[in-house]
Amino acid sequence: MSTSGGSAVAELQQFSVALQQQMLVQAVITDLCDASFARCIQGKPGDSLGGREVACVHATVGKWLDTNEFMMGRMAKKQGAAGGSFS
């Protein structure tokens, strides 16, 4: 009986982690949209974006993705170095 209780707790923990990750991704997307809008959309937006606005949003998102990739690589390298020093 305790095994099924442990299994339920593990499932609940997995669901909680997945939900937290989903919320984090959604927060990042919202922040990225807000930053792109503030930077790229001039005046009152219409029904569609103009070519300049699309290019600006694309550049803003690209810069964010490049920066994120760089920072993730740097963090992985630091974690690898910290893990290697303990061995």
C-alpha positions as CSV (number, residue, x, y, z in Angstrom):
1,M,0.0,0.0,0.0
2,S,2.9,2.4,0.7
3,T,4.3,1.7,-2.8
4,S,1.2,3.1,-4.5
5,G,1.3,6.1,-2.1
6,G,4.9,6.7,-3.0
7,S,4.0,6.4,-6.7
8,A,1.3,8.9,-6.3
9,V,3.7,11.4,-4.6
10,A,6.3,10.8,-7.4
11,E,3.6,11.5,-10.0
12,L,2.5,14.6,-8.2
13,Q,6.1,15.8,-8.0
14,Q,6.6,15.2,-11.7
15,F,3.4,17.0,-12.6
16,S,4.5,19.9,-10.3
17,V,7.9,20.2,-12.0
18,A,6.4,20.0,-15.5
19,L,3.9,22.7,-14.5
20,Q,6.6,25.0,-13.1
21,Q,8.6,24.5,-16.3
22,Q,5.6,25.3,-18.5
23,M,5.0,28.5,-16.4
24,L,8.6,29.5,-16.8
25,V,8.5,29.1,-20.5
26,Q,5.3,31.0,-20.7
27,A,6.8,33.8,-18.6
28,V,9.8,34.0,-20.9
29,I,7.6,34.1,-24.0
30,T,5.5,36.9,-22.4
31,D,8.6,38.9,-21.5
32,L,10.0,38.5,-25.0
33,C,6.7,39.6,-26.6
34,D,6.6,42.6,-24.3
35,A,10.2,43.6,-25.0
36,S,9.7,43.1,-28.8
37,F,6.5,45.1,-28.8
38,A,8.0,48.0,-26.8
39,R,11.0,48.1,-29.0
40,C,9.6,47.5,-32.4
41,I,6.0,48.7,-32.6
42,Q,5.7,52.4,-33.1
43,G,2.4,54.1,-32.5
44,K,-0.9,52.3,-32.5
45,P,-0.6,48.8,-34.0
46,G,-2.8,47.9,-37.0
47,D,-4.2,44.5,-38.1
48,S,-0.8,43.4,-39.3
49,L,2.8,44.2,-38.8
50,G,4.8,46.1,-41.4
51,G,8.0,44.8,-42.9
52,R,10.2,47.0,-40.7
53,E,8.3,45.8,-37.6
54,V,8.6,42.2,-38.6
55,A,12.3,42.6,-39.1
56,C,12.7,44.3,-35.8
57,V,10.8,41.6,-33.9
58,H,12.8,38.9,-35.7
59,A,16.1,40.7,-34.8
60,T,15.0,41.1,-31.1
61,V,14.0,37.5,-30.8
62,G,17.2,36.3,-32.5
63,K,19.3,38.4,-30.2
64,W,17.5,37.0,-27.2
65,L,17.9,33.4,-28.4
66,D,21.6,34.0,-29.1
67,T,22.2,35.5,-25.7
68,N,20.2,32.7,-24.0
69,E,22.2,30.0,-25.8
70,F,25.5,31.8,-24.8
71,M,24.5,32.0,-21.2
72,M,23.3,28.4,-21.0
73,G,26.6,27.3,-22.5
74,R,28.5,29.4,-20.0
75,M,26.5,28.0,-17.1
76,A,27.1,24.4,-18.3
77,K,30.8,25.1,-18.6
78,K,30.9,26.5,-15.0
79,Q,29.0,23.6,-13.7
80,G,31.3,21.2,-15.5
81,A,34.3,23.0,-14.1
82,A,32.9,23.0,-10.6
83,G,32.0,19.3,-10.9
84,G,35.5,18.5,-12.1
85,S,37.2,20.2,-9.2
86,F,35.5,18.0,-6.7
87,S,36.6,14.7,-8.3
